[in-house]
């Protein structure tokens, strides 16, 4: 995860901890971060369960890197 991606997660923690509707830009950024972490090429989707699992993985990696 790059520093820019870490900053995005930190600055937008509410996206990862609350149930809200995402903008297209936020969804694209979230999947970009996920793809950078996993090496996969998931495409942005509106599937609630898919987005939830993606957010959980990003938050897990963020916490692992920041030791929070």
C-alpha positions as CSV (number, residue, x, y, z in Angstrom):
1,X,0.0,0.0,0.0
2,X,1.4,3.4,-1.0
3,X,1.6,6.3,1.4
4,X,-1.1,8.0,-0.7
5,X,-3.4,5.0,-0.3
6,X,-2.7,4.9,3.5
7,X,-3.6,8.6,3.7
8,X,-6.8,7.9,1.8
9,X,-7.9,5.2,4.2
10,X,-6.9,7.3,7.3
11,X,-8.7,10.4,5.9
12,X,-11.8,8.5,4.9
13,X,-12.1,6.0,7.8
14,X,-15.9,6.6,7.9
15,X,-16.1,4.9,4.5
16,X,-14.7,1.7,6.1
17,X,-16.6,1.8,9.4
18,X,-20.1,3.0,8.6
19,X,-22.7,2.0,6.1
20,X,-22.9,4.8,3.5
21,X,-23.5,5.2,-0.2
22,X,-20.2,5.6,-2.2
23,X,-19.6,8.0,-5.0
24,X,-18.2,6.5,-8.2
25,X,-14.8,8.1,-7.5
26,X,-14.7,6.6,-4.0
27,X,-15.6,3.2,-5.3
28,X,-12.9,3.4,-8.0
29,X,-10.3,4.4,-5.4
30,X,-11.3,1.6,-3.0
31,X,-11.0,-1.0,-5.7
32,X,-7.7,0.5,-6.9
33,X,-6.3,0.1,-3.3
34,X,-7.7,-3.4,-3.1
35,X,-6.1,-4.4,-6.4
36,X,-2.7,-2.9,-5.3
37,X,-2.8,-4.9,-2.1
38,X,-3.9,-8.3,-3.6
39,X,-2.6,-8.2,-7.1
40,X,-6.1,-9.0,-8.4
41,X,-7.9,-7.0,-11.0
42,X,-11.4,-6.7,-9.4
43,X,-13.6,-4.2,-11.1
44,X,-15.7,-1.7,-9.2
45,X,-19.2,-3.0,-8.4
46,X,-22.3,-2.0,-6.6
47,X,-22.7,-5.5,-5.0
48,X,-23.0,-4.8,-1.3
49,X,-21.4,-8.0,-0.1
50,X,-18.5,-7.6,-2.6
51,X,-17.9,-4.0,-1.5
52,X,-18.1,-5.0,2.2
53,X,-15.5,-7.8,1.7
54,X,-13.2,-5.4,-0.2
55,X,-13.5,-2.8,2.6
56,X,-12.7,-5.4,5.3
57,X,-9.6,-6.5,3.4
58,X,-8.3,-2.9,3.0
59,X,-9.0,-2.1,6.6
60,X,-7.2,-5.3,7.7
61,X,-4.1,-4.4,5.7
62,X,-4.2,-0.8,6.9
63,X,-4.3,-1.9,10.5
64,X,-1.5,-4.3,9.9
65,X,0.7,-1.7,8.4
66,X,-0.1,1.0,10.9
67,X,-0.2,-1.3,13.9
68,X,-3.4,0.3,15.2
